[in-house]
Structure formats: C-alpha cells, structure tokens
Amino acid sequence: MCLPAAGLAQQEPVNPAPSAQPATPAPSAEQPAPSVEPAPPAMTAPSAPSTAPDASASPQPSPVVQPADGSGTETPAAAPESTSPAPVGLNLPHDLSPWGMFMAADIVVKAVMIGLAFASLITWTVWLAKSLELAGAVMRARRAVATIVGARSLADASRQLNGRGGAGALLLRAAEQEVEMSSAAIDHAKGDGLKERVSSRLSRIEAQAGRRMSRGTGVLATIGSTAPFVGLFGTVWGIMNAFIGISESQTTNLAVVAPGIAEALLATALGLVAAIPAVVIYNVFARSITGYRQILADASAGVERLVSRDLDFRHVPVRAAA
C-alpha cells in the first residue's frame, strides 16, 4: 500500500510538467513576429528567453504599422490637389481693356491695328484740311459771282475784283487776257471766235479748280472701301490664334479662348471706326465739291455774258452807248 502512495507521490510531480506545456502558447505569440521581421534564431531559443525578444519585437511592429496606418502620406497628396486650381487662375486674361488687348495681341494683329489707327488719323486730317479749304474757296467764289453779276462790263468787274484771289477772279483775268490778245482782230472778224476761245479757257479753269478741290478725297474712298476688309483680316488671324491656343492647351476654357477672340473683335472694331467716318466724310465732300463747281459754272457764265456784252457795245456808236 505504501508503494501506490509513493507512486502517487511520484506521479504528482509528473503532472505539473504537462501542465507547463500549455504555457507553450507563448511560441504562438512568436508567430506574428516573423510576419513583420523574420527571426529564425527565436525558434531555437528556449521559451523563457524567447518571450524577451517577443516583447522587444512587439514595439517594433507598432512603429512599422503607424506609417502604414497613418495615411499621412495621402494627406500630402491631397495638398497638391488643393493647389491644382491655381494654374487655372494663372491662365485667366490679365487685362481686357483696349490697350491691354493691344499689348497682348500677336504681332500681325498689332500691325493691323496700327494701320487702321493710322488710316483713321489720315481720315480726320483730310476732313479738317479740306473742310477749311473748301469753306474758304466757296466763300471767295460766291463773292466773285456776286461781283460779276452786278458788273456792267468786263473792265468794271475786273476793277472790283482787283487784288482778290480765288477761282472767280482767275476766270475774270483769263477772259481779260483773251480779249486783249484778240483785240486786233475783233474789228475785222465776228466775235464768235472770241467767245469760243474765252469759253474754252474758262472751262479749263473750272476743271482745274475742281480737281484741286477734289485732291485728297480719293484717300477717303480708299480707306472707306478697304478698312473693313483689313479689320476682317485681323479678326481671322485672332480667331486662328484662339483655335491654336485651344489645341495646345487641350481645353475649351474661356480663359484660353477669350483673349484671342477679344483681339479679333478689337481689330474688327478699329476697321469699322476707320471705314465709317471715311465713307461719310467722302460723301459730304463729294456733295460740297459739286456745289463748288456749280458756283464756278455760274461765275464762268457771268464772265461770258460780260464778254458778249462788251462785243456788242463795240459796234454801237458812242452816243447810243451813253
């Protein structure tokens, strides 16, 4: 009976040994460690020392997991996305005023705009110069007509217009010269030849005065007819640049399209600004010059009447003429 008791006593220390084996799940804690860092020596080490490196290994995955878990790497990526609209703002047009569009325009569009501005300057210069010239010429011609109509003879009209300028006085002096050169033949020939010669000289003077007054108006006609097409050329060029900008930027954003279209429209506007006043001023001058020629025609007719009257009175006795 003592033997079984001793056997039992001997079996009791044997039972704790397998009870210590369940503590072996510690190696199971070692298994996640190799997933982070392979530690083959830890498998050969005893269970007690292996727990120490496990504890030291447990803080190691935590710093490794933090950079993986913390999506801080994504937040810097979000920062560039927030700044991505900035380049779109840089493409916006800086200045859409006429001067700003001119300075930002292409060299060809600038040349078109400068040419149209110069044409407009020529138009207004011609208007100012020809207006003053035409006004003075019409005023002198009317005074000459009034003097010629009120005179009784060619000598009387020449005496009143002595020292005055203008086409009317020039008509009168031309008639006097022709009468003086034909005075020797007047008594032996009829006066029809003298009248024809006087009429020929007067008609040439009228034509010369009309051409002189029309000088410079042809520029207005040229500007009025070509300026719209020059502006249209600038428009086409500006729109072409706009399409080129669309193709290069691969976007239809107005920030890319608007500047070129604005430049094109500005070129068209300058073409109209140069053409419309030129056409209007040309028509005004055409009517005014026609009226001026009509006044010269009246003066010429008055001079011819004076010459004819003088010829008739040459054959009248002095007493009857008195």
CORHUUR-V70819 format. One record per helix or strand. SS is the DSSP state (2 for helix, 1 for strand). FROM is the first residue (numbers start at 1). TO is the last residue. Records with the same first field share a line. If there is no record, write none. Layout:
SS: FROM-TO  FROM-TO
This chain:
2: 2-36  40-44  47-69  72-83  85-90  98-104  107-150  154-160  167-181  183-186  192-214  217-249  254-314  318-321
